Amino acid sequence: MRLPLIPPADLSPEQRALYDDMRKGIASNFNAFKVEREDGALMGPWNPWLHEPGIGKAIWDLTLAMTKNATLPDHVRQIAILVVGARFDAAYELYAHIAVAEREGMPAERLATMVADLKPPDLAKDESVAFDMAYALSRGGTLPEPLYRLSIATFGQHGTNELIYLVGLYGLVSVTLNGFNVPVPERE
């Protein structure tokens, strides 16, 4: 880990405001996995965001907006997030979203295939489109037109927009986690 965890007692006023907001949002949206140390210091991407609260707040606000305004089914969102995490080999992202997917009943075989950066054969149509969109976008370049049209037919324009933004957000999260070498807490 390249940035030390910040105990709550050591936070600046600007960091403290962001910390309080993040803890509130984490409690309601990100509670399937370990996010803080025993002393309350935040782990995962939240710690790097606290180190740069001006930038961290903007990323956190985007994360909240993506969560609050989500219209895609959560199983579709989790597939896209796991595809991005696998592409970037972002250990904490995979740890966190495997926990979410397991809690939602995603089969172990499907998870194992996705984290191996492969497409599971048992995906429903909407899940398959989400996988293909995330897979293509996380490799760079222009999204192929047939895939874009298929996404529009499957999710509509708003859902397609959401999916593209979701892949971008989790690409940013993955780069943050990898750039700062954020470790995975041990699973209970």
PyMOL commands that set and color helices and strands:
alter all, ss='L'
color gray80, all
select helices_A, chain A and resi 8-10+13-29+46-51+53-68+74-88+91-103+108-115+125-137+145-179
alter helices_A, ss='H'
color red, helices_A
deselect
rebuild
show_as cartoon
